[in-house]
Amino acid sequence: MVEPFVKNYILEKYGFKVSNLYVARVKEKYGIKERENYNNPKNDVSKQPVCSIEKKKQ
């Protein structure tokens, strides 16, 4: 789970709420890996939501 202060910082600075998934994707993009994911999907074809271009720009 993402620390609440990360989500609060984004809300205060940029004015929108983000999900834990969005924060995790950005951390992964920039090489900030905290731990191994223990909740892996059961199959390789599972769908993951994609971060919108609008949120990536900020």
C-alpha positions as CSV (number, residue, x, y, z in Angstrom):
1,M,0.0,0.0,0.0
2,V,1.2,3.5,-0.8
3,E,1.8,5.8,2.1
4,P,-1.0,8.2,2.6
5,F,1.3,11.2,2.5
6,V,2.2,10.5,-1.1
7,K,-1.5,10.6,-2.2
8,N,-2.1,13.7,0.0
9,Y,0.9,15.5,-1.5
10,I,-0.4,14.9,-5.0
11,L,-3.9,16.0,-4.1
12,E,-2.6,19.3,-2.5
13,K,0.0,20.1,-5.1
14,Y,-1.9,19.1,-8.3
15,G,-5.5,19.0,-7.2
16,F,-6.5,15.5,-8.1
17,K,-6.7,12.1,-6.5
18,V,-4.6,9.2,-7.7
19,S,-4.9,5.5,-7.0
20,N,-2.3,3.3,-5.5
21,L,-1.8,1.7,-8.9
22,Y,-0.9,5.0,-10.5
23,V,1.6,5.8,-7.8
24,A,3.1,2.3,-8.0
25,R,3.4,2.6,-11.8
26,V,5.3,5.9,-11.5
27,K,7.6,4.4,-8.9
28,E,8.3,1.4,-11.2
29,K,8.9,3.8,-14.2
30,Y,11.6,5.7,-12.2
31,G,13.1,2.6,-10.6
32,I,11.8,3.0,-7.1
33,K,11.1,-0.6,-6.1
34,E,10.1,-1.1,-2.5
35,R,9.4,-4.8,-2.4
36,E,8.5,-7.8,-4.5
37,N,4.8,-8.1,-5.4
38,Y,3.2,-11.1,-3.6
39,N,-0.2,-10.6,-5.2
40,N,0.6,-11.7,-8.7
41,P,-2.2,-12.4,-11.3
42,K,-3.2,-16.0,-11.9
43,N,-2.8,-15.7,-15.6
44,D,-0.6,-13.7,-18.0
45,V,-3.5,-12.2,-19.9
46,S,-4.9,-10.2,-17.0
47,K,-5.8,-6.5,-17.8
48,Q,-4.2,-3.7,-15.8
49,P,-5.6,-0.1,-15.9
50,V,-3.4,2.4,-17.7
51,C,-2.5,5.8,-16.4
52,S,-4.0,8.6,-18.5
53,I,-1.8,10.8,-20.6
54,E,-3.2,13.9,-18.7
55,K,-2.0,12.5,-15.4
56,K,1.4,11.5,-16.8
57,K,2.1,15.0,-18.0
58,Q,1.8,16.5,-14.5
